[in-house]
Amino acid sequence: MTNIAYLSLGSNIDPEANLRAALELLAAQTRLLAVSSAWETRPVGVAEQSNFLNAAAIVETELTAEQLKREVLAAIEQRLGRVRQADKNATRPIDLDLMLFNRESFELGARHIPDPEIIERPFVAIPLAEIAPDYEHPERGQTLSEIAGNFQVKSEEMWVRPDVSKSLKQVKQNHPNGRL
């Protein structure tokens, strides 16, 4: 069975290189269907750290949500040097989170899918809405575009990085049929 997974990516340690590397590794293990622009955002919670770059991706996979999280996302994070810390807002080379899976609602470990951060965080909702504007949230009944439109984001809090966006979208162009 083929599954469609909607992912959120973030980094504030060498973010340009780490986001691109994460996408390359995703493209090697899944079929990369779409990549959003890169959005620079101010850090949440801990202000004394570098800004983040955030993006979203849609992948097609034969893996279950649990397999995707454990065998692909966690493995990529580990390969790129991610060390989980008690403070979930700490600096990190890469953060890969499963936000939506097909059109399903379920618990995946300690996380709920669809991830509540879609409703709470503009740096999650806006990139997802960019690549799947008409996707209807399985529990809210709103499209991602409608959800993203609920945020009042100031230009000094979150902005597109065209220089990095071009590099990220190039990964998708380099892998038009998915797996290498």
N, C-alpha and C positions, 0 to 999 in steps of 0.2 A: 504494500500500500504506500502510496506517495503522500507525504505530509508537507504542508507549507508552514514555515516558522518565521516569525517576525522578531527580529533581534534589535537590541539597543547596544551600541558600542560607545565606550568612553575611555579617555586617557588624559592624564596631565603630566606624565613623564615621557619625554620624547614623543609627544602625541602624534605628530605627522607620520613618523616611521612606524609606530606601534599600531595605529589604526590601519595603515596600508598592509602591514605584515599580517594582522589578524584577518583582514579580508582575503589576502592571498591564501592563507591557511584554510579559511572557510571554503574558498573556491576549490581547493584541492580535495575537500572531503564532502562537499555538498554541491548542489547546482545553485549558483549565485544568480538570483533572478533580478534583484534591484538593489541599488545603493543610493542613499540620500546624499545630500550636500553635507559638508562638514560644518558644524556650528560651534563657534567658540562661546563658552559660557563661564561666568564667574563661579567659583567653588561654592558648594552648599555646605553649611555647617562650620567648616574650618576655613576662615578667611585668609589665614597666613600660608597660602600655598598657591601654586601656579593655576592659571585658568585651565579649564578642560576643553578638549575637543570631543564633540559628541556626533554620532551619526546613527543611522538605522540601516538595516539590510533585511531583505527577504530571501530565504533560502528554501529550496526544495530538497527533501531527504526521504529516504526509506526508513530512517531511524524513528523510534518513538521519542516523545519529548524527554523522557528520562535518559535514554541513550544519547540523544543529542547534547543534553546538558553535561552529562558525565564524560562521554567519550570524545566529544568534539569541543564544546565551549570551555569546559574546565581544563582540558588538555592544552588548548591554545593559550589560555591564561597562564598556565604553568610554564609552558614553553617560552612565553614572552616575559617571564619573571614576576608574575603576580603572586604576592603573598597576602593571603586574607588576614585582615587585622580586626581587632575588636571594634574600632571606629570605622563604620561603613563609609564615612566621608573622607577617609585618609587618601593621600596621594597614591596613584597606581599607574603602572605601565599600560594596563589594559583591563577593561571590565566588559564582559560579554554577558548579557542577560536575555533570557527568553521572555518576551513580552506577551506574545500571542501565538497560539498553535492551532492551525486550521480555524475552526469556528467554535472551539471547545472551551469549557470552563472546568478546572480541576485543581487539585493541590499537587504541587511538585516539591517534595521536601518541605521546607519551611515557607515556600513561596506559593502564592495563589496565581493561577493563570486564568484569565488575563491579569497581568501584573497591575496592581493598584497605582503604580507610578505613572501609568499612562494618563490617569486623571489628575495626578498631583504635580507632575514635573513637566514644564514646557520643553525641556531639553530631551525628553522622551517622546512626548506627543507630537511636537512639530516635525521632527525628522520622519517619524512614522507616517504622519499625514501627508508629507511630501511624496512618499513612494506608494502609499495605499490610501488615497483620500476617501474613497468610497467604501472601504472596509467598515462594516458595521460591528461595533463592539458587542460581543455576545451577551453581555449583561446590562449594558446601559441603553442599547438601542440607538445610539448616536454613531454617526460616521466618525472616523478619525479626523477628518477635516473639521467637523463640528466641534469635536473635543478640543482640537488645537486652537480653534477660534475663540474658545472660552478664556484663553490666557491673555492677559494684558502685559506683554513683554516689552520692556524698555530696550532701546537699541544699545545701551551701554551694559546691559545684562546678558544679551545673547545676540550673536550676529553671524551671518554666513561668512565662511572663509573660502572665497573662490579659488585661491591658490591650492589649498588642500583638497577641496571638492573635486577639482579636475584630476588630481592624482588618484583619489578614491574611485572615481567613476571609470578611470582607466583600467582598474583591476577587473571590473565587470566586462569591459570591452575586450580585454585580453583573454577572457574565459567565456566566450559566448555560449558554449554548450555545457557549461558547468565544470564538472571534474576534469582535472588535467589528464 
